[in-house]
């Protein structure tokens, strides 16, 4: 029987039978087999077009590697109601580490927000005088403050929890879905792709993604929270 190729060789999380890998402690191999659009036999090995993000030859535990590779989430808060914005800031406080960035976009509450945020180095405020901007335009304005990873866009009554972040992390990292956008609130955006496609400039980010999918004949990169929540096994 052909052996499994890819980057599995000598990985700490190999599960072997008779010196041949049959599975993976993280379940990644089963996902790769399912999600790969290409599976070829090269030099007697199976080769897939999905590459595992968790491979290590170090003596690490499953928990350590999962924590190390956990997605970096940033936050954009669109302020159109100061009381609700302050509530959102309080609600995400436990989700924000020094590796995460938080950007608040406002038109009239810069002073109040500055007092709230204080001197936290990873918090930023953008101030605009155009009160007719859409949420999408605010997203474009704030993305120069955001690093690579994924961004949660929160507006008025939107909420996000650690459980939600865990689900998105599993949907991408463990289930290997090519997620570029969660299209219903709160939006979740792949920062690299958003910047590469110039956000919502000229046409919406979602429309650009749909066009890209069609051009490259790839699976959907646009999902909903219902799609995320349906997968309860992550």
C-alpha positions in Angstrom: 0.0 0.0 0.0 1.4 3.5 -0.8 2.7 5.5 2.1 1.5 9.0 3.2 3.7 11.8 1.9 3.2 15.5 2.5 5.1 16.8 5.5 4.1 14.0 7.9 7.5 12.4 8.1 8.9 12.2 11.6 6.0 14.4 13.0 5.4 14.0 16.7 1.7 13.4 16.2 2.0 10.4 13.7 0.0 7.3 14.5 1.7 4.3 13.0 0.9 0.7 12.5 3.8 -1.6 11.4 6.0 1.5 10.8 3.5 3.0 8.4 1.5 6.1 9.3 -2.3 5.4 9.4 -3.6 8.6 11.1 -2.7 11.6 13.2 -3.3 12.5 16.9 -4.8 15.8 15.9 -7.1 14.4 13.2 -5.5 16.6 10.6 -4.7 13.7 8.2 -8.3 12.7 7.9 -9.3 16.3 7.2 -6.6 16.7 4.5 -7.8 13.5 2.8 -11.3 14.9 2.8 -10.6 18.5 1.9 -7.8 18.1 -0.7 -8.8 18.7 -4.3 -5.7 16.7 -5.4 -4.5 13.4 -4.2 -1.7 11.8 -6.3 0.8 8.9 -5.8 4.4 10.2 -6.2 7.3 7.8 -5.7 5.0 5.4 -3.8 3.7 8.1 -1.5 0.3 9.8 -1.3 0.7 13.6 -2.0 -2.0 16.1 -1.1 -2.5 19.8 -2.0 -3.3 20.7 1.6 -0.3 21.2 4.0 -0.6 20.6 7.7 0.1 23.7 9.9 0.8 21.7 13.0 3.8 19.5 12.0 6.5 19.4 14.6 9.4 17.0 15.5 9.7 18.5 18.9 8.3 16.7 22.0 5.2 18.9 22.4 1.8 17.9 23.7 -1.3 18.2 21.6 -2.5 21.1 23.8 0.8 23.0 23.4 0.8 22.8 19.6 -2.9 23.8 19.4 -2.3 26.8 21.6 0.8 27.8 19.7 -1.0 27.7 16.3 -4.2 29.3 17.6 -5.4 32.0 15.1 -4.5 35.6 15.9 -7.8 37.5 16.1 -8.0 41.3 15.9 -11.1 43.5 16.4 -12.7 46.4 14.6 -15.5 48.2 16.5 -17.7 50.6 14.5 -19.0 53.3 16.9 -22.4 54.6 16.0 -23.7 54.4 19.6 -21.3 55.3 22.3 -23.0 53.3 25.1 -23.0 50.1 22.9 -19.5 50.7 21.8 -18.3 51.0 25.4 -20.2 47.8 26.2 -18.5 46.0 23.3 -15.1 47.1 24.6 -15.9 45.7 28.0 -17.2 42.5 26.5 -14.0 41.7 24.5 -11.5 42.7 27.2 -10.8 39.1 28.2 -10.3 38.1 24.6 -7.6 40.7 23.8 -4.0 39.9 24.5 -0.9 41.9 23.6 -0.8 40.1 20.3 -4.3 41.3 19.3 -5.1 44.7 17.9 -8.4 46.6 18.6 -9.4 49.5 16.4 -12.4 51.7 17.1 -13.8 53.8 14.2 -15.8 56.8 15.3 -17.1 60.1 14.0 -17.9 62.0 17.2 -16.8 60.2 20.3 -13.0 60.3 20.0 -12.5 62.0 23.4 -14.7 59.6 25.3 -13.1 56.6 23.6 -9.6 57.9 24.3 -10.4 58.2 28.0 -11.9 54.6 28.0 -8.9 53.1 26.2 -6.2 55.1 28.0 -2.6 54.2 27.0 -3.1 50.6 25.9 -0.5 50.2 23.1 -2.5 47.7 21.0 -5.7 49.9 20.9 -6.3 52.5 18.2 -9.0 55.0 17.3 -9.7 56.3 13.8 -11.7 59.6 13.7 -13.8 60.5 10.6 -16.0 63.5 9.9 -18.2 61.6 7.5 -21.3 60.4 9.4 -22.8 58.7 6.4 -20.1 56.0 6.0 -21.2 52.4 5.9 -19.8 49.6 8.1 -17.8 48.5 5.1 -16.2 51.9 4.6 -15.2 51.9 8.2 -13.6 48.5 7.8 -11.5 49.9 4.9 -10.4 52.9 7.0 -9.2 50.9 9.9 -7.3 48.0 8.2 -4.0 49.8 8.0 -3.9 49.4 11.8 -4.6 45.7 11.6 -1.9 43.0 11.4 -2.2 39.6 9.7 -4.6 37.0 11.1 -8.4 37.4 11.2 -10.5 40.4 12.2 -13.8 40.4 14.0 -15.9 43.4 13.0 -18.3 44.4 15.8 -21.1 47.0 15.5 -23.8 48.1 18.0 -25.5 44.8 19.2 -22.9 42.4 17.8 -21.4 40.0 20.3 -18.4 37.6 20.2 -17.3 35.0 22.8 -14.3 32.8 23.4 -16.4 29.9 22.3 -17.1 31.6 18.9 -13.4 32.2 18.4 -12.6 28.6 19.2 -15.2 27.5 16.6 -13.7 29.7 13.9 -10.2 28.6 14.8 -11.2 24.9 14.5 -13.1 25.6 11.3 -10.0 27.0 9.7 -7.1 25.2 11.5 -8.5 21.7 12.1 -11.2 21.4 9.4 -9.0 23.3 6.9 -11.8 25.4 5.4 -10.6 28.2 3.1 -12.4 30.9 5.1 -12.0 34.5 3.8 -15.2 35.9 5.1 -18.1 35.2 7.5 -20.7 37.3 5.8 -23.3 37.8 8.6 -22.6 39.8 11.7 -20.3 39.9 13.4 -18.2 39.8 10.2 -15.0 37.8 10.3 -12.4 38.7 7.7 -9.1 37.1 6.5 -6.8 40.1 6.8 -4.3 39.0 4.1 -6.9 38.4 1.5 -8.8 41.5 2.5 -5.7 43.7 1.9 -4.7 41.8 -1.2 -8.1 42.5 -2.8 -8.2 46.1 -1.5 -11.2 45.5 0.8 -14.4 47.0 -0.4 -12.9 49.5 -2.8 -14.8 49.8 -6.1 -17.0 46.7 -5.2 -17.7 44.7 -2.1 -15.1 42.3 -0.6 -17.7 39.5 -0.9 -18.3 40.1 -4.6 -14.5 40.0 -5.2 -14.3 36.7 -3.3 -17.1 35.1 -5.4 -15.4 36.3 -8.6 -12.0 34.9 -7.4 -13.7 31.5 -6.5 -15.1 31.3 -10.0 -11.8 32.2 -11.7 -9.8 29.7 -9.7 -12.5 27.0 -9.5 -12.1 26.6 -5.8 -14.5 25.9 -3.0 -16.4 28.7 -1.3 -14.4 31.1 0.8 -17.5 32.8 2.1 -19.4 31.3 5.0 -22.0 32.2 7.6 -22.1 31.7 11.3 -24.7 29.0 10.7 -22.0 27.1 8.7 -19.5 27.5 11.6 -22.1 26.4 14.2 -23.2 23.4 12.2 -19.8 21.8 12.7 -20.0 20.9 16.3 -17.2 18.4 16.2 -14.3 20.8 16.2 
